[in-house]
Amino acid sequence: MKWKTGALLALALVLGVVYVRYFTDWSRPKSIQIFPLVRPQAGRAGAQPVAFMLDRERRLTSVRIWPVRDLRASETAPPIWALEAESNSVPTKAILYGVPVEGMRQRMPPKALEPGVPYRLEIEEGGLLGTVDFTTHGRVEPPKTVAPPPPPPSPFK
C-alpha cells in the first residue's frame, strides 16, 4: 500500500512539472509583444501611416527604430527615430510612427521610411524589452508638426 501511494505522488509530481513546463508561460522570459500595422490610407495614394499595437497598456521608457541593414553593419548605429521618457510616460497601447507618446521627448526626429526596407522597432518598459521587424510597401513621411491633444473638458465647470 505504501509503495502505491509513493508511486502515485511521484506520478502526480511528474505530471505537474510537465504541465508547468509545456502549458504555462512561467518559465518563459517576459517580453513586450508588438504588432505592426502598415495600411494604405483611403484617398491618399502612397500615404501609409505605420502604427504599432502593444499587447496591453504600457508606460514606455524608450522607443527606437533602425533600418535592419544599419544594425547588421554596426551595433552602435544611430536610430532613425528615438523617444525617451522624461519621467513617467502616459500608459499607451498604440504608437503612430513619428508621433511622440505623451510624457516622452524625441531624442531623434523621425525620418522617412523607404518602401521594401526592413526596419526594427525596439520598445522598453522598465526592464522589459520588445522588438519587431517590419517593412512598408510605400514611402512613409513622418508628420510635419504634431500638436498635443487638447485637455479633456473639466467636469467641475
Long-range contacts (C-beta under 8 A, 24 or more apart in sequence): 30-128, 31-128, 31-129, 31-130, 32-58, 32-123, 32-125, 32-128, 32-129, 32-130, 33-130, 34-121, 34-123, 34-130, 34-131, 34-132, 35-132, 36-121, 36-132, 36-134, 38-134, 38-135, 38-136, 38-137, 40-137, 40-138, 46-138, 46-139, 47-138, 47-140, 47-141, 48-136, 48-137, 48-138, 48-139, 48-140, 49-96, 49-97, 49-140, 50-96, 50-97, 50-113, 50-134, 50-136, 50-140, 51-94, 51-95, 51-96, 51-97, 52-94, 52-95, 52-96, 52-97, 52-121, 52-123, 52-132, 53-93, 53-94, 54-92, 54-93, 54-94, 54-95, 54-123, 54-130, 56-93, 57-91, 57-92, 57-93, 58-91, 58-92, 58-93, 58-123, 58-125, 59-85, 59-88, 59-89, 59-90, 59-91, 59-125, 59-126, 60-85, 60-89, 60-92, 60-101, 60-104, 60-123, 60-124, 60-125, 61-85, 61-89, 61-124, 61-125, 61-126, 62-122, 62-123, 62-124, 63-95, 63-101, 63-104, 63-121, 63-122, 63-123, 63-124, 64-108, 64-121, 64-122, 65-97, 65-119, 65-120, 65-121, 65-122, 66-119, 66-120, 66-122, 67-117, 67-118, 67-119, 67-120, 68-117, 68-118, 68-119, 68-120, 68-133, 69-117, 69-118, 71-120, 78-108, 79-108, 80-108, 80-110, 80-111, 80-113, 80-119, 81-106, 81-108, 81-109, 81-110, 81-111, 81-142, 82-106, 82-107, 82-108, 83-107, 95-123, 97-140, 97-142, 98-142, 98-143, 98-146, 99-143, 99-146, 100-146, 102-148, 102-149, 109-142, 110-142, 111-142, 112-139, 112-140, 112-141, 112-142, 113-139, 113-140, 114-139, 115-139
